[in-house]
Each structure stands twice: as structure tokens, then as C-alpha cells.
């Protein structure tokens, strides 16, 4: 199982790289995520998000191999407890498939990305800043993994 994180947004602050790396290095090799950062789409007119979302969707869909299982991170998705995420992770690992997790831009994700998603996961009912989502995502991936291997981190 290979994991990639496809995220709209570049030039993350140093604290994002530090936090993300701290948890990513704790994961086993097969779960260590490859991060693909994509440029924000440009808006044709102020307030017109359609052009930006379309450009971002084009880049996202091009970055995801056809055989990947896609998990979209979205406020409207299903919220899993950490234990439920661990169960999902166990199922995903047993499937033998590779995975792409997607974080959209500030204007959300185009309907084409939603249609490509095999699952939609909500990290929280709170609206989180996109840089922080990267850290929360990788920490929860590590926490779910620690549950599966009976590591005390989750306690």
C-alpha cells in the first residue's frame, strides 16, 4: 500500500513542514505519504471561484493514478472516530491498493473530484485551515496505525 497526499496549496509555513514530518517519519515505509502540492487555481474575476476550482480539479485528477482508491477530505464527509479510522486503515491495507488522499483549495473541491472519490472523510465539524489539515491528517494516520500495532501512543 502506497499513500499519497494530493493537496492544493504550496509554500507552506515552516511549522507545517515540521509538524507533518514529525508524524510522517513515525509511520512505516509502506504508509509514509508522498506529498504532491498543487498550485491554487486562479480566479477569472474576484469572487468567481468556478475557474479556480476547475483548474484545481484538473490538476488533482491528473495527479491521481487510475487504480488508486481516493479519499477526499471534506467538511461534508463522514466523521470517523480514531478507532473507526484504524478499522478503515486495516481494511485499506488488506485491499492491497494504493491510496490518494485529497485536500482541496480554499474554495472547496469541484464536483468532478467528489465524483472520483471512493470515500469522503471529515476530520472535524470545525473548519480547519488547510495547512493544519495536513498535520491533523498525518497525525491521525499515525494514531490509527499505532492502534493496529498495539503501540501505546493512542493511550
Secondary structure, 3 states (H helix, E strand, C coil): CCEEEEEECCCCCHHHHHHHHHHHCCCCHHHCCEEEEECCCCCCCCCCCHHHHHHHHHHHHHHCCCCCEEEEEEEEEEECCHHHHHHHHHHHHHHCCCEEEEECECCECCHHHHHHCCEEEECCCCCCCHHHHHHHHHHHHHHHHHHHCCCHHHC
